[in-house]
């Protein structure tokens, strides 16, 4: 699975240390025609234009991110699969792509390829410069990459955001740097403090982030579409960092947060829904996925009424801020399946496979989602308030009528008195 992706990235890059001749393909397809198509991948409409960045139309963020992916993958193939040849190829690509990422002027890739703006536009590039350098340092032990990473971390353009997702690796950069320094026996004090400041704001969220009533980590804006992305991304960072936390209390707090988010995704939520397709009767039934649906009509996503192909193991976007889930194929914000949050989920499941001694939460969840509870007390209070308002309005109306009648009588009496005099 990893090699399928890295082979694609290899074919997408020119792989040269001459930045004037380097290029990287960043998207294939046309946004309008792709979004207006619904059905299996075999019938995606053509033509499918290929978009790239190069020395004259640069993309700092996408180049740094691709370098990180290649460097990280080289570790996997070298250390886990004993494939040194392929690992060396990936590492060469990673180095050249990072050299390309550092080509100035630094540029967000949507400024060079405007067509991607409505698909996956990037908010910053400095986190990708740090991210790529850190993974190259991990893969090569070359301290020049470490120095580049800390240099960019100290730059004014580095902005720490609240979630770890496809667009922003700022919090992850702090966690990875602290981990690498700790493992190599170097002074990690400052960066552990920075990483823990970030993670402490995750487990005790504020400033636009909170927990839903059911316990899901939620950040306004980032969680509005695919709410599980922010939750699972930060849960993964907590698990990665927990073993090197500065106190056992922090270790436990980070673990507790991560495990709570895992349990939520696996059914420990107000509607007893594991957000993993095909593992339980309460699992999502109608993901927003053209190939799985069996339909071909973009104007009628409800046809066929039952999804034809089950995407076993895929996690959907997740519930809304009230812990409610539509399970509607048309509601892409809640039911779409995408690589970015499924990646975080796979990492968490790998951790559970290695360390957990109990079954996933959904194993003991009974079939059937509970209906939304009606708050009788709230309804009674609302009815009483409405009655009080009606009474007040009636009294005011009655009083107004009396005042008007009195005023008319007074004017009539005064008029009569003046006439008789």
C-alpha positions in Angstrom: 0.0 0.0 0.0 2.8 2.4 0.9 4.7 1.5 -2.3 1.7 2.2 -4.5 1.8 5.8 -3.1 5.6 6.3 -3.3 5.8 4.9 -6.8 3.2 7.5 -7.8 5.4 10.3 -6.2 8.5 9.0 -8.0 6.7 9.2 -11.3 5.5 12.7 -10.4 8.9 14.1 -9.9 11.9 14.9 -12.2 14.4 14.0 -9.4 17.2 16.3 -10.1 19.4 18.4 -7.9 19.4 21.1 -10.5 16.4 23.1 -9.2 16.1 24.9 -12.5 15.0 21.7 -14.1 13.0 20.2 -11.2 9.3 19.8 -11.3 6.6 18.0 -9.3 3.1 17.1 -10.5 0.6 18.1 -7.8 -2.8 17.3 -9.2 -4.4 15.3 -12.0 -7.9 16.1 -13.1 -10.3 19.0 -13.5 -12.1 20.1 -10.4 -15.4 21.0 -12.0 -15.7 17.8 -14.1 -14.5 15.6 -11.3 -17.0 17.0 -8.8 -19.8 16.7 -11.3 -19.0 13.0 -11.8 -20.5 10.3 -9.6 -19.5 6.7 -10.1 -16.6 4.2 -10.3 -13.1 5.4 -11.0 -13.1 3.5 -14.3 -15.4 6.0 -15.9 -13.9 9.3 -14.7 -14.4 11.8 -17.5 -11.6 12.9 -19.7 -9.5 14.8 -20.5 -7.6 14.8 -17.2 -5.1 17.6 -17.2 -1.9 17.3 -15.2 -0.8 20.3 -13.1 2.8 20.8 -11.8 5.0 23.2 -10.0 8.5 24.0 -11.2 11.3 26.6 -10.9 9.2 29.3 -12.5 5.9 28.4 -10.8 7.1 27.1 -7.4 5.3 25.2 -4.6 7.3 25.3 -1.3 4.6 23.6 0.8 3.9 20.6 -1.6 7.6 20.1 -2.3 8.5 20.0 1.4 5.6 17.7 2.2 6.5 15.3 -0.6 10.1 15.3 0.6 8.9 14.3 4.0 6.8 11.5 2.6 9.7 10.1 0.6 12.2 10.3 3.6 9.7 8.7 6.0 9.0 5.9 3.5 12.7 5.3 3.0 12.9 4.4 6.7 10.1 1.9 6.4 11.6 0.2 3.4 15.1 0.2 4.8 14.3 -0.9 8.4 11.2 -3.0 8.0 11.4 -4.5 4.5 15.2 -4.7 4.1 14.9 -3.1 0.7 17.9 -0.8 0.7 17.8 -0.2 -3.1 14.3 1.2 -3.0 15.0 3.1 0.3 18.0 4.8 -1.4 15.9 5.8 -4.3 13.3 7.3 -2.1 16.0 9.1 -0.1 17.5 10.6 -3.2 14.2 11.9 -4.3 13.5 13.3 -0.8 16.8 15.2 -0.8 16.3 16.7 -4.3 12.7 17.6 -3.5 13.7 19.3 -0.3 16.4 21.3 -2.1 13.6 22.3 -4.5 11.3 23.2 -1.6 14.0 25.7 -0.4 14.2 27.4 -3.7 13.1 31.0 -3.3 10.9 32.9 -3.4 8.9 30.7 -1.1 5.4 30.2 -2.6 2.1 28.5 -1.7 1.5 26.0 -4.4 -2.0 27.2 -5.2 -0.5 30.5 -6.3 1.4 28.6 -9.0 -1.4 26.2 -9.8 -4.7 28.1 -9.1 -6.8 25.1 -10.1 -6.0 23.4 -6.8 -7.3 26.3 -4.7 -10.8 24.8 -4.6 -9.5 21.4 -3.8 -6.8 21.4 -1.2 -5.3 24.9 -0.8 -2.5 25.3 1.7 -2.5 27.8 4.5 1.3 28.0 5.2 4.5 26.5 3.9 6.9 26.9 6.9 5.5 23.9 8.7 6.3 21.8 5.6 9.8 23.1 5.5 10.3 22.0 9.1 8.5 18.7 8.5 10.6 17.8 5.5 13.8 18.7 7.3 13.0 16.7 10.3 12.2 13.5 8.4 15.4 13.9 6.4 17.3 14.3 9.6 15.7 11.1 10.9 16.5 9.2 7.7 20.1 10.5 7.3 21.3 11.7 10.8 22.7 14.7 8.9 22.6 17.5 11.4 22.3 20.1 8.7 18.7 19.1 8.3 18.2 19.4 12.0 19.6 23.0 11.9 17.3 23.8 9.0 14.3 22.5 10.9 15.1 24.6 14.1 15.8 27.6 12.0 12.4 27.5 10.3 10.8 26.8 13.6 12.2 30.0 15.0 11.1 32.0 11.9 8.3 34.5 12.3 6.4 32.7 9.5 6.0 29.5 11.6 2.5 29.6 13.0 1.3 27.0 15.6 -2.2 25.9 14.8 -4.6 23.7 16.9 -4.9 20.6 14.9 -2.7 18.1 13.1 -4.1 17.4 9.6 -3.1 17.3 5.9 -2.7 21.1 5.8 -0.9 21.8 9.1 1.9 19.9 10.7 3.0 22.6 13.2 2.1 20.7 16.3 3.4 17.5 14.8 6.8 19.2 14.1 7.2 20.0 17.8 6.4 16.4 18.8 8.7 14.9 16.2 11.6 17.2 17.1 11.3 16.5 20.8 11.1 12.8 20.1 14.2 12.8 17.8 16.3 14.9 20.3 15.3 12.6 23.2 16.2 9.5 21.2 19.6 10.8 20.2 20.5 12.0 23.7 20.5 15.7 22.8 19.1 18.5 24.9 15.4 18.4 24.2 14.2 20.6 27.1 13.0 23.6 25.1 11.2 21.5 22.4 9.6 19.2 24.9 8.2 22.3 26.7 6.9 23.6 23.4 5.4 20.2 22.5 3.7 19.9 25.9 2.3 23.4 25.7 0.7 22.4 22.4 -0.6 19.0 23.7 -1.8 20.6 27.0 -4.0 22.9 24.9 -5.4 19.8 23.2 -6.4 17.9 26.3 -7.7 21.0 27.9 -9.0 22.9 24.8 -9.8 26.6 24.6 -10.0 29.5 22.1 -12.4 27.9 19.7 -11.7 24.3 20.6 -13.8 22.3 23.1 -15.3 18.9 23.7 -18.7 18.0 22.5 -21.3 16.8 25.0 -20.3 13.2 24.1 -16.5 13.9 24.5 -15.3 14.4 20.9 -12.4 16.9 20.5 -13.8 19.8 18.4 -12.3 22.9 16.9 -14.6 25.4 15.3 -13.7 25.6 11.6 -11.4 22.7 11.5 -14.0 20.2 12.7 -17.0 21.5 10.8 -16.2 19.1 7.9 -14.9 15.7 8.8 -14.9 16.2 12.6 -12.9 13.0 13.3 -9.9 14.4 11.4 -9.0 16.9 14.2 -9.8 14.4 16.9 -7.8 11.5 15.5 -4.9 13.5 14.3 -4.3 15.0 17.8 -5.0 11.7 19.5 -2.1 10.2 17.4 0.3 13.0 18.5 -0.6 12.4 22.1 0.1 8.7 21.8 3.4 9.3 20.0 4.6 11.8 22.6 3.2 10.3 25.8 6.2 8.0 26.5 8.6 10.9 26.7 6.4 13.4 28.6 8.1 15.2 31.5 5.9 13.6 34.2 3.9 10.5 34.6 0.8 12.6 35.1 1.2 14.2 31.7 1.9 10.8 30.2 -1.4 9.5 31.6 -3.3 12.6 30.6 -2.1 12.3 27.0 -2.9 8.6 26.9 -6.4 9.2 28.4 -7.2 11.8 25.8 -6.1 9.6 22.9 -7.9 6.5 24.2 -11.1 8.6 24.7 -11.0 9.7 21.1 -10.4 6.2 19.9 -13.3 4.9 22.0 -15.5 7.7 20.7 -14.8 6.8 17.1 -15.4 3.1 17.9 -18.9 3.7 19.3 -18.6 5.2 22.8 -20.7 8.2 21.8 -24.3 9.4 22.4 -25.6 7.5 19.4 -23.7 4.3 19.8 -22.2 4.6 16.3 -18.8 3.2 15.4 -17.7 5.5 12.6 -15.9 2.6 10.9 -17.7 1.0 8.0 -18.6 -2.6 8.1 -17.7 -3.5 11.6 -21.1 -3.3 13.4 -24.8 -3.0 12.6 -24.6 0.6 13.8 -21.7 1.5 11.4 -22.4 4.1 8.7 -24.4 2.6 5.9 -24.2 5.2 3.2 -20.8 6.8 2.8 -20.3 9.6 0.4 -18.3 7.5 -2.1 -19.2 7.2 -5.7 -17.6 3.9 -6.4 -19.1 2.2 -3.4 -22.6 3.6 -3.8 -23.3 1.8 -7.1 -25.0 4.9 -8.5 -24.0 7.1 -11.4 -26.4 10.0 -11.2 -24.9 13.0 -9.4 -28.3 14.7 -9.2 -29.8 11.7 -7.3 -27.3 10.5 -4.7 -30.0 8.6 -3.0 -30.1 6.0 -5.8 -29.6 3.2 -5.1 -31.1 3.5 -1.6 -28.6 1.0 -0.2 -24.9 1.2 -0.8 -23.8 -1.5 -3.2 -20.2 -2.1 -2.0 -19.1 -2.1 1.7 -15.9 -0.2 2.3 -14.8 -2.4 5.2 -12.5 -0.6 7.7 -12.9 2.9 6.3 -13.7 5.7 8.7 -16.1 8.4 7.7 -15.9 12.1 8.4 -17.9 12.0 11.7 -20.7 13.7 13.6 -21.6 17.3 14.1 -21.0 19.4 17.2 -24.1 18.0 18.8 -22.8 14.4 18.4 -25.5 13.7 15.8 -24.8 11.9 12.6 -26.9 12.0 9.4 -25.6 8.8 7.7 -26.7 10.4 4.5 -24.7 9.9 1.3 -25.4 13.5 0.3 -23.9 14.8 3.5 -20.2 14.7 2.5 -19.1 16.7 5.6 -20.1 13.7 7.8 -20.0 10.7 5.5 -17.2 11.2 3.0 -14.2 8.8 3.1 -10.8 10.4 2.6 -7.1 9.4 3.0 -6.1 12.1 5.5 -8.2 11.1 8.5 -8.1 7.5 7.6 -4.3 7.7 7.9 -4.5 9.0 11.5 -7.1 6.3 12.2 -4.8 3.5 10.9 -2.0 4.7 13.1 -4.2 4.6 16.1 -5.5 1.1 15.2 -1.9 -0.1 14.8 -1.2 1.2 18.3 -4.2 -0.6 19.7 -3.2 -3.9 17.9 0.2 -3.7 19.6 -0.8 -2.5 23.1 -4.5 -3.1 23.8 -5.6 -6.0 25.9 -9.3 -5.6 25.4 -11.7 -5.7 22.5 -12.7 -2.5 20.5 -15.5 -0.6 22.2 -18.1 -1.5 19.5 -17.8 -5.2 20.3 -20.2 -4.8 23.3 -22.4 -2.1 21.7 -25.9 -3.4 21.2 -27.4 -3.0 17.7 -29.6 0.0 17.1 -29.0 3.7 17.5 -30.9 5.4 20.3 -33.4 8.0 19.2 -32.5 11.6 20.2 -33.8 12.1 23.8 -36.5 14.6 24.3 -35.8 16.9 27.2 -39.2 16.9 28.9 -38.1 19.5 31.5 -36.9 21.9 28.9 -40.2 21.5 27.0 -42.2 22.2 30.1 -40.2 25.3 30.9 -40.6 26.5 27.3 -44.4 25.9 27.5 -44.7 27.8 30.8 -42.6 30.7 29.4 -44.9 30.9 26.4 -48.0 30.9 28.6 -46.5 33.6 30.8 -45.7 35.7 27.7 -49.3 35.2 26.4 -50.7 36.3 29.8 -48.5 39.3 30.0 -49.4 40.3 26.4 -53.1 39.8 27.3 -52.8 42.0 30.4 -51.0 44.7 28.5 -53.7 44.6 25.8 -56.5 44.8 28.4 -54.7 47.5 30.3 -54.2 49.5 27.1 -57.9 49.2 26.3 -58.8 50.5 29.8 -56.4 53.4 29.5 -57.8 54.3 26.1 -61.3 54.1 27.4 -60.5 56.3 30.4 -58.8 58.8 28.2 -61.8 59.0 25.9 -64.1 59.5 28.9 -61.9 62.2 30.3 -61.8 64.1 27.0 -65.5 63.7 26.6 -66.2 65.0 30.2 -63.8 67.9 29.7 -65.4 68.7 26.4 -68.9 68.6 27.9 -67.9 70.9 30.8 -66.4 73.4 28.5 -69.5 73.4 26.3 -71.9 73.9 29.2 -69.9 76.8 30.6 
